[in-house]
Amino acid sequence: MADIQLYGIPNCDTVKRARAWLAAHGAEHDFHDFKKAGVPARELPRWLAALGRERLLNRAGSTWRNLDEAQRAAAADEAGAAALMRAQPSVIKRPVVRWPDGSFSVGFDAEGWARRLPR
């Protein structure tokens, strides 16, 4: 198992860029596909604790926009947001990354990622 774990959806453009960047920098990683394997139950609470609900929820995406008001309102607290993320993984900003030091990040930031890679 690689030290870097990347979580997301394979057809997401940001995930594609992130995976290509890791490959170009020789950074081995394992990929967890939300669509095929779901949101990992053990990891989601860790992401929420480390990153926070607001950073994880993708309120700019079409999945969020297509939710009804009741579904959006249910995400107003951490438990509701977690339930929504499990049911609709596309509302999670991508990619979520667990780094070798055990920390997490969300989204793709080439400069920030370069600092995280082992030297």
N, C-alpha and C positions, 0 to 999 in steps of 0.2 A: 504494500500500500504506500502510495506517495505521501509525502509530508504535507502537501497542499491539497485541500479538498475544495472543489469548486461546485457550487450548487446553482442550478438554473434550468432553463429551457433551451434546448439545442438550436431552435430556429430564431431565437432572440438575437438581434444584431449586436447588442452589447456583449452578450455571452460569446458570440462568435469572435468578436474583436479580442475579448479577454483571453479566450483559449488560444487564439493565434499568437497573441503577445507572449503568453507563457511558453508556447512551443518555440517561438523565435528566440527566447531567452534561455532555452534549455531547462526550463523549470518543469519537472515532472509533476503531474497532478492527476487526481482522480476526479471524475465528473459524475455528479449525481443529478439525474434528469427528473425534475419534478413531475413531468407528464407521465413518465413510465413508472417511477418508483414512489411518487408522492413526496410530501414534505416529511422529512425524518422527525418522528415524534420526540426523540431524545434531543435533537439539535434545536428545534424551534424555541424552547424555553431559554436556551443558552443565547441564541441570537437576540431574543427580546431583551434579556438581561444586559447583554453587551452593547447592543446597538439602539435599542428602544423601538417602540411601536411606530413612532412617527417616521423614523428613518427606514424602516422595513416596508411600510405600506406604500405602494406605488399608486398614488392618487392621480397621477397624470396619464395613466394607461387606459386603454379602451375597456379592459375588464372592470376597472373601478367605475368608469363612466356608465357602463351598462348595468351596474347594480341598481336595485331599487332603493328608495330612501330608507326603508327599514333595515336592509342589509348594511348600508353605509353607517347608519346610526348604531348598529350592533357592534361596530368596530371602534366605538368611542372609548372603550377600556381595553386593557391588555387581554383579558379572557375572550372578549368578543372578537378582537383583532386576530388572536391566535386561532379561534374557530374558523373565521373567515379565510385565513391563510391556508389552513388545512383543507378546507372545502374548495377554495379557488386559488391554487398556487400562483396563478398569473398575477395576483395582486401583490406579490412580493417583489420588491425591487431586485434587480439582478445585475451581476451575479452576487451571491453571498459567498464569501471565501473564508475558510478556516486556515490560518497560516501556521507554519511550523511551531511558532511559539505559543499556539493555542488561542491567539487573538482572532477577531473576526473583522471583516470589512464588508461593505455592500457597495455595489457599483464598480465601475472600472476607472482607475486612475493610474495611468502608466507611470507617472513620476512617483507617486506614493508606493506603488507596487514595487518599483525598482529598489526602493529603500528597504523593503521587507524581504527581498530575496537573500538567501544565504550567500555569503561571499566566498 
